[in-house]
Amino acid sequence: MEMKMAFLPAFIQSYFIALGVLLGGALIGGFGAFLTGEPPLATIYRFAQSLKIWALISAIGGTFDTFYSVERGLFQGETRDIVKQILLILSAIGGAQTGFIIITWLTQEHISS
């Protein structure tokens, strides 16, 4: 039996889970690139781009609970669930985007010469 978490802690955790997945995955992947002789900064930037969606999925739980809540909101009239799920998804998107901006700032790979 799973206990429901209060909304504000879930909102904050969603942000930081997405941020951590993106930063951790990109930086550890860059370390692996360094060990194999590939350019680490370019690899970190490339990983950060491709990990955004996975950070979002992991932050919202990676299950169908989100879709179930949206379905319940649409078909059973519980609009509060829809709003909560949308806010949780936006929080996760914000965390992933913050991580991507930090990676972009650290690597400076977006600057063309």
Helices and strands as residue ranges (DSSP letters): H 7-35, H 40-59, H 65-75, H 79-107
